[in-house]
């Protein structure tokens, strides 16, 4: 311990500093002497010290203690006090000093206090390392649980919706696109993580729509379209009643992702900021993904054509603020598309 322990002695006169340094170096410690608080703080900033021994009198030592505890909390501070000034010692301890030595100095008292301060510091640092390892283990475990839950949710959503080969890729892309857009809009990370999964559930209500309508290659009749529109309310009913923020967000997305900024959408004809922001995000990324990929009733549109079609809906179909942010991060969307295409559908078995 003594080989690695460096002690900073702060004293406004050379005699006491040299005496203390001599005693402590004889014990195997490395000592540096400073003559004022400002210089001591500079030394603490530039190098590593285990113990600060502050022996100068008055207010300057208390200020040095306060600065050291705030900026260098792992340094054990020992204060010096007159023999009859117990109030000063108590004040120092309340402010975070490890201990104190009395003047005139006694070699045995000084060396014992330094040794005890180093042992205290060793225990504190060991506790910090343990807490850090524990936190890392908890974070790793939490991340594992989150990945498992995410995989379960996505597999169940895909199972509920799998009417064609493209569904698995579609729900992954919509989730990733929505998360990227929410992050660009400044959402906090927890909500970004939530929308990545919640957006994937936007069409969960289609489980209640017959295949003859979902997979029809021709234009839907007005009656068939009215049936299709019911998937929003069906999805909301499936997801309602939970007190988990993720599922609450999934419900509002399922219900409102076909609402329009101008109020001409369905099922409730909401307009502007009456529509939850999560649903306004998914409205954009869902249309983008749908236009960019082939459907049973049409081929995929080229990227430039997709953006031109969507630009016509800015301020009518889409929230203009979110749409402008969407345009700013198109390269990220293209990267997500490439990633999902390269990885393939993770929900289908491979033989």
C-alpha positions as CSV (number, residue, x, y, z in Angstrom):
1,X,0.0,0.0,0.0
2,X,2.8,2.5,0.9
3,X,4.4,2.1,-2.5
4,X,1.4,3.3,-4.4
5,X,0.2,5.9,-1.8
6,X,0.9,9.5,-2.6
7,X,0.3,12.2,0.0
8,X,-0.2,15.9,-0.7
9,X,0.8,18.0,2.3
10,X,-0.5,21.6,2.3
11,X,1.1,24.0,4.8
12,X,1.7,27.7,4.5
13,X,5.1,27.4,6.1
14,X,8.0,25.1,5.1
15,X,9.0,23.8,8.5
16,X,5.8,21.8,9.3
17,X,5.5,20.5,5.7
18,X,9.1,19.3,5.6
19,X,8.8,17.7,9.0
20,X,5.6,15.8,8.1
21,X,7.0,14.8,4.7
22,X,10.1,13.4,6.5
23,X,8.0,11.3,8.9
24,X,5.8,9.9,6.1
25,X,8.5,9.2,3.6
26,X,10.2,7.2,6.3
27,X,7.1,5.0,6.3
28,X,7.4,4.5,2.6
29,X,5.0,7.1,1.3
30,X,5.6,9.5,-1.5
31,X,5.0,13.1,-0.5
32,X,4.4,16.4,-2.3
33,X,4.4,19.7,-0.4
34,X,2.2,22.7,-1.4
35,X,2.1,26.0,0.3
36,X,-1.4,27.2,-0.5
37,X,-4.9,26.0,-1.4
38,X,-4.9,27.1,-5.0
39,X,-1.7,25.3,-5.7
40,X,-3.0,22.2,-4.0
41,X,-6.1,22.1,-6.1
42,X,-3.9,22.4,-9.3
43,X,-1.8,19.5,-8.1
44,X,-4.9,17.4,-7.4
45,X,-6.1,18.2,-10.9
46,X,-2.8,17.2,-12.5
47,X,-1.9,14.0,-10.5
48,X,-3.3,11.2,-8.4
49,X,-3.1,11.5,-4.6
50,X,-4.5,9.1,-2.0
51,X,-4.4,11.5,1.0
52,X,-4.5,15.2,1.5
53,X,-3.1,16.5,4.8
54,X,-4.1,20.1,5.2
55,X,-2.3,21.8,8.1
56,X,-2.6,25.5,7.3
57,X,-4.9,27.4,9.7
58,X,-8.2,29.1,9.3
59,X,-10.7,29.5,6.6
60,X,-8.4,28.5,3.7
61,X,-8.2,24.9,5.0
62,X,-12.0,24.6,5.2
63,X,-12.4,25.9,1.7
64,X,-9.7,23.5,0.5
65,X,-11.6,20.6,2.2
66,X,-14.9,21.6,0.5
67,X,-13.3,21.9,-3.0
68,X,-11.5,18.5,-2.5
69,X,-14.7,16.7,-1.4
70,X,-16.6,18.1,-4.3
71,X,-14.1,17.5,-7.1
72,X,-11.9,14.7,-5.8
73,X,-14.1,12.6,-3.6
74,X,-11.8,9.6,-3.6
75,X,-9.0,11.6,-1.8
76,X,-9.0,11.0,2.0
77,X,-8.6,14.4,3.7
78,X,-7.0,14.8,7.1
79,X,-7.2,18.2,8.8
80,X,-5.0,19.7,11.4
81,X,-6.4,21.5,14.4
82,X,-5.1,23.1,17.7
83,X,-5.3,20.9,20.7
84,X,-8.1,22.9,22.3
85,X,-10.2,23.6,19.2
86,X,-12.6,20.6,19.1
87,X,-15.3,22.6,17.4
88,X,-13.1,23.1,14.4
89,X,-12.4,19.4,14.2
90,X,-16.1,18.5,14.4
91,X,-16.9,21.0,11.6
92,X,-14.2,19.4,9.5
93,X,-15.6,15.9,10.0
94,X,-19.1,17.0,9.2
95,X,-17.8,18.5,5.9
96,X,-16.3,15.1,4.9
97,X,-12.8,15.0,6.4
98,X,-11.7,11.5,7.2
99,X,-10.0,12.6,10.4
100,X,-7.8,15.2,12.1
101,X,-4.5,15.5,13.8
102,X,-3.7,18.0,16.6
103,X,-0.9,20.6,16.9
104,X,1.8,20.4,17.9
105,X,2.1,17.3,15.7
106,X,3.0,13.9,17.1
107,X,4.8,11.5,14.7
108,X,2.9,8.5,15.9
109,X,-0.5,10.2,15.6
110,X,0.2,11.5,12.1
111,X,1.4,8.1,10.7
112,X,-1.5,6.2,12.4
113,X,-4.1,8.6,11.0
114,X,-2.5,8.4,7.5
115,X,-2.5,4.6,7.6
116,X,-6.2,4.5,8.8
117,X,-7.1,7.1,6.1
118,X,-5.5,4.9,3.4
119,X,-7.4,1.8,4.7
120,X,-10.7,3.7,4.7
121,X,-9.9,4.9,1.1
122,X,-9.2,1.3,0.1
123,X,-12.5,0.1,1.4
124,X,-14.4,2.9,-0.2
125,X,-12.8,2.3,-3.6
126,X,-13.5,-1.4,-3.2
127,X,-17.1,-0.7,-2.4
128,X,-17.3,1.6,-5.5
129,X,-15.9,-1.2,-7.7
130,X,-18.3,-3.7,-6.3
131,X,-21.3,-1.3,-6.9
132,X,-20.1,-0.7,-10.4
133,X,-19.8,-4.4,-11.2
134,X,-23.2,-5.0,-9.6
135,X,-24.7,-2.2,-11.7
136,X,-23.1,-3.6,-14.9
137,X,-24.5,-7.0,-14.1
138,X,-28.0,-5.6,-13.5
139,X,-27.8,-3.7,-16.8
140,X,-26.6,-6.7,-18.6
141,X,-29.4,-8.8,-17.1
142,X,-32.0,-6.1,-17.9
143,X,-30.7,-5.9,-21.5
144,X,-31.0,-9.7,-21.8
145,X,-34.6,-9.5,-20.5
146,X,-35.4,-6.7,-22.9
147,X,-34.0,-8.5,-25.8
148,X,-36.0,-11.6,-24.9
149,X,-39.2,-9.6,-24.5
150,X,-38.6,-7.8,-27.8
151,X,-38.0,-11.0,-29.6
152,X,-41.2,-12.5,-28.1
153,X,-43.3,-9.5,-29.0
154,X,-42.1,-9.4,-32.6
155,X,-42.6,-13.1,-33.1
156,X,-46.1,-12.9,-31.7
157,X,-46.9,-9.9,-33.9
158,X,-45.5,-11.6,-36.9
159,X,-47.5,-14.8,-36.1
160,X,-50.7,-12.7,-35.8
161,X,-50.1,-10.9,-39.1
162,X,-48.2,-13.4,-41.3
163,X,-50.4,-13.4,-44.4
164,X,-47.4,-13.0,-46.7
165,X,-43.6,-13.4,-46.8
166,X,-42.9,-9.6,-46.4
167,X,-44.7,-9.1,-43.1
168,X,-41.8,-9.9,-40.8
169,X,-39.5,-7.5,-42.6
170,X,-42.2,-4.9,-42.7
171,X,-42.9,-4.9,-38.9
172,X,-39.2,-4.7,-38.2
173,X,-38.6,-1.8,-40.5
174,X,-41.5,0.2,-39.3
175,X,-40.3,-0.3,-35.7
176,X,-36.7,0.7,-36.5
177,X,-37.8,3.6,-38.6
178,X,-40.1,4.9,-35.9
179,X,-37.4,4.7,-33.3
180,X,-34.9,6.5,-35.6
181,X,-37.5,9.3,-36.2
182,X,-38.4,9.6,-32.5
183,X,-34.8,9.8,-31.6
184,X,-34.2,12.6,-34.2
185,X,-37.2,14.4,-32.7
186,X,-35.5,14.4,-29.3
187,X,-37.4,11.7,-27.5
188,X,-35.8,10.3,-24.3
189,X,-34.2,6.9,-24.8
190,X,-36.8,4.9,-22.9
191,X,-39.6,6.1,-25.1
192,X,-37.5,5.5,-28.2
193,X,-37.1,1.9,-27.1
194,X,-40.8,1.7,-26.5
195,X,-41.9,3.0,-29.9
196,X,-39.5,0.6,-31.6
197,X,-41.8,-2.2,-30.4
198,X,-45.0,-0.4,-30.2
199,X,-44.8,0.7,-33.8
200,X,-44.3,-2.9,-34.8
201,X,-47.8,-3.6,-33.4
202,X,-49.5,-0.9,-35.5
203,X,-51.5,-3.4,-37.7
204,X,-52.1,-6.1,-35.0
205,X,-55.8,-5.6,-35.6
206,X,-55.5,-7.1,-39.1
207,X,-55.7,-10.4,-37.4
208,X,-59.5,-9.9,-37.5
209,X,-59.7,-9.0,-41.2
210,X,-60.4,-11.8,-43.7
211,X,-57.6,-12.7,-46.2
212,X,-59.9,-12.0,-49.1
213,X,-59.7,-8.3,-48.3
214,X,-56.1,-8.2,-47.0
215,X,-54.6,-9.9,-50.0
216,X,-57.0,-8.7,-52.7
217,X,-55.0,-7.8,-55.8
218,X,-57.6,-5.4,-57.1
219,X,-58.9,-2.2,-55.7
220,X,-61.1,-2.6,-52.7
221,X,-64.8,-1.8,-53.0
222,X,-66.1,0.9,-50.6
223,X,-67.7,-1.8,-48.5
224,X,-64.4,-3.8,-48.3
225,X,-62.5,-0.7,-47.4
226,X,-64.9,0.0,-44.5
227,X,-64.2,-3.5,-43.2
228,X,-60.4,-2.9,-43.6
229,X,-60.6,0.3,-41.6
230,X,-61.9,-1.6,-38.6
231,X,-58.4,-3.0,-38.0
232,X,-57.5,0.2,-36.2
233,X,-60.2,-0.3,-33.6
234,X,-59.6,-4.0,-33.4
235,X,-56.0,-3.4,-32.7
236,X,-56.8,-0.9,-29.9
237,X,-59.1,-3.4,-28.3
238,X,-56.5,-6.1,-28.3
239,X,-54.0,-3.7,-26.7
240,X,-56.2,-1.8,-24.3
241,X,-56.3,-2.2,-20.5
242,X,-52.6,-2.4,-19.8
243,X,-50.7,-0.2,-17.4
244,X,-47.4,-0.7,-19.2
245,X,-46.3,2.5,-21.1
246,X,-45.2,0.3,-24.0
247,X,-48.6,-1.2,-24.5
248,X,-50.4,2.0,-23.9
249,X,-48.3,3.6,-26.7
250,X,-49.0,0.5,-28.9
251,X,-52.7,1.0,-28.4
252,X,-52.7,4.7,-29.4
253,X,-50.6,3.9,-32.5
254,X,-52.8,1.0,-33.5
255,X,-55.9,3.2,-33.1
256,X,-54.5,6.4,-34.7
257,X,-51.9,5.7,-37.3
258,X,-54.4,6.2,-40.1
259,X,-55.5,9.6,-38.8
260,X,-54.4,12.6,-40.9
261,X,-53.1,16.0,-39.9
262,X,-56.0,17.7,-41.7
263,X,-58.6,15.6,-40.0
264,X,-59.6,13.5,-43.0
265,X,-58.3,10.2,-41.6
266,X,-59.9,7.4,-39.7
267,X,-61.3,6.0,-37.4
268,X,-62.1,9.2,-35.4
269,X,-61.2,12.0,-37.8
270,X,-58.7,13.5,-35.3
271,X,-56.7,16.5,-36.6
272,X,-53.3,18.1,-35.8
273,X,-52.0,17.6,-32.3
274,X,-55.1,15.8,-31.3
275,X,-53.4,12.8,-32.8
276,X,-50.8,11.3,-30.5
277,X,-47.2,12.1,-31.6
278,X,-46.4,8.4,-31.6
279,X,-49.1,7.8,-34.2
280,X,-48.1,10.8,-36.3
281,X,-44.6,9.3,-36.4
282,X,-45.9,5.9,-37.5
283,X,-48.2,7.4,-40.0
284,X,-45.1,8.7,-41.9
285,X,-42.9,5.6,-41.6
286,X,-45.7,3.2,-42.4
287,X,-46.6,5.0,-45.6
288,X,-42.9,5.3,-46.5
289,X,-42.3,1.6,-46.0
290,X,-45.5,0.6,-47.8
291,X,-44.7,2.7,-50.9
292,X,-41.1,1.5,-50.9
293,X,-42.0,-2.2,-51.1
294,X,-44.1,-4.3,-53.4
295,X,-47.7,-5.2,-52.4
296,X,-50.0,-7.8,-53.9
297,X,-51.8,-5.1,-55.8
298,X,-48.8,-3.0,-57.0
299,X,-45.0,-3.0,-57.4
300,X,-42.6,-1.0,-55.2
301,X,-42.1,2.7,-56.1
302,X,-38.6,4.1,-56.7
303,X,-37.2,6.2,-53.8
304,X,-37.5,9.6,-55.5
305,X,-41.1,8.8,-56.4
306,X,-41.9,7.7,-52.9
307,X,-40.6,11.0,-51.4
308,X,-42.4,13.1,-54.1
309,X,-45.7,11.3,-53.3
310,X,-45.3,11.8,-49.6
311,X,-44.3,15.5,-50.0
312,X,-47.7,16.2,-51.5
313,X,-49.1,15.0,-48.1
314,X,-47.0,17.4,-46.0
315,X,-49.4,19.5,-43.9
316,X,-52.4,17.4,-45.0
317,X,-51.7,13.8,-44.3
318,X,-48.5,14.3,-42.3
319,X,-47.5,16.6,-39.4
320,X,-45.2,19.0,-41.3
321,X,-42.7,19.3,-38.4
322,X,-42.2,15.5,-38.1
323,X,-42.2,15.1,-41.9
324,X,-39.4,17.6,-42.3
325,X,-37.4,15.7,-39.6
326,X,-38.2,12.5,-41.5
327,X,-36.6,14.0,-44.7
328,X,-33.5,14.9,-42.8
329,X,-32.8,11.3,-41.8
330,X,-33.6,9.5,-45.0
331,X,-30.0,8.1,-45.2
332,X,-30.6,6.4,-41.8
333,X,-33.8,4.8,-43.2
334,X,-32.0,3.5,-46.2
335,X,-29.4,2.0,-43.9
336,X,-32.1,0.3,-41.9
337,X,-33.7,-1.1,-45.0
338,X,-30.3,-2.6,-46.1
339,X,-29.7,-4.0,-42.7
340,X,-33.1,-5.8,-42.5
341,X,-32.7,-7.1,-46.1
342,X,-29.3,-8.5,-45.3
343,X,-30.4,-10.2,-42.1
344,X,-33.6,-11.6,-43.6
345,X,-36.8,-12.5,-41.8
346,X,-35.7,-13.7,-38.3
347,X,-39.0,-15.2,-37.5
348,X,-39.0,-17.9,-40.2
349,X,-37.1,-21.2,-39.7
350,X,-34.2,-21.9,-42.0
351,X,-33.5,-25.4,-43.2
